[in-house]
Amino acid sequence: MYAVIVSGGKQYRVAEGDVLKVEKIVAEEGATINIEHVLMVADGDQIQVGAPYLANGNVTATIKSHGRGEKIKIVKMRRRKHYRKRTGHRQSYTELQITGISG
């Protein structure tokens, strides 16, 4: 059994026991959350597709940890203008473990 969920504007295909990194969710580590933005649930040959979300679809997950990704270097330069600028960015994420799928 698997489901397709939406979190942070991105879509993820998840199954029970999966661990995935999503955009930061404001909650404590170890807390259980319900993800109600479920686009599809498949159980063998039975497939339910929402329009856009399933009314009875629900995915439960436990927050394992919070963290920040690797640094991305950003370089801006204008040739012949003596302009150079360097910055960096680290995206925050939340690591989830999927504990249940219903729908």
C-alpha positions in Angstrom: 0.0 0.0 0.0 1.3 3.4 -0.9 0.1 7.0 -1.1 1.0 10.2 -2.9 1.0 13.2 -0.5 1.7 17.0 -0.8 4.0 18.7 1.7 5.7 22.0 1.2 4.4 22.3 -2.3 6.1 19.1 -3.4 4.6 15.6 -4.0 6.0 12.5 -2.4 5.2 8.8 -2.9 5.2 7.2 0.5 4.6 3.7 2.0 4.5 2.6 5.6 7.9 2.6 7.2 9.4 5.1 4.7 11.7 7.9 6.0 11.8 11.1 4.0 12.9 14.7 4.2 10.3 17.4 3.6 10.2 21.1 4.0 10.4 22.2 7.6 7.3 21.5 9.7 6.9 23.4 13.0 6.4 20.7 15.6 8.4 18.9 18.3 10.6 15.9 17.6 8.8 12.7 18.3 5.4 14.2 17.7 2.8 12.5 15.5 1.3 14.5 12.7 -1.5 13.8 10.3 -1.0 14.7 6.6 -4.5 15.4 5.1 -3.3 16.5 1.6 -3.4 13.0 0.1 -3.7 12.9 -3.7 -3.9 9.1 -4.2 -4.0 5.9 -2.3 -3.2 2.5 -3.9 -3.7 -0.9 -2.3 -2.8 -3.5 -4.9 -5.3 -3.2 -7.7 -7.5 -0.7 -5.9 -6.6 2.9 -6.6 -8.3 5.9 -5.2 -7.6 9.3 -6.8 -8.8 12.6 -5.3 -10.0 15.7 -7.0 -7.6 17.2 -6.0 -7.5 15.6 -2.5 -9.1 12.5 -1.1 -11.9 13.3 1.3 -11.1 10.3 3.6 -7.4 10.1 2.9 -5.0 10.4 5.8 -1.3 9.6 6.4 0.2 9.6 9.9 3.9 10.3 10.4 6.3 10.7 13.3 8.8 13.5 13.3 12.3 12.0 13.6 14.5 15.1 13.5 14.9 18.6 12.1 18.0 19.7 10.3 19.6 21.9 7.6 20.8 20.7 4.2 24.2 21.3 2.7 25.2 24.8 1.7 24.4 25.9 -1.8 26.8 28.6 -3.1 25.4 31.5 -5.0 27.7 33.6 -7.2 26.6 36.7 -9.0 28.9 38.5 -11.4 28.7 41.2 -14.0 31.6 41.0 -16.5 33.6 44.2 -17.0 31.7 46.0 -14.2 33.8 45.1 -11.1 30.8 43.5 -9.5 31.0 40.1 -7.7 28.8 38.9 -4.9 28.9 35.5 -3.1 26.3 34.2 -0.8 25.1 30.8 0.4 21.9 29.1 1.5 21.0 26.2 3.7 17.5 24.8 3.4 15.8 23.6 6.6 14.1 20.2 6.5 12.1 17.8 8.7 12.7 14.1 8.6 9.5 12.1 8.8 8.8 8.4 9.3 5.5 7.2 7.9 3.6 5.2 10.4 0.2 4.7 8.8 -1.9 5.2 5.6 -5.7 5.1 5.5 -8.1 6.0 2.7 
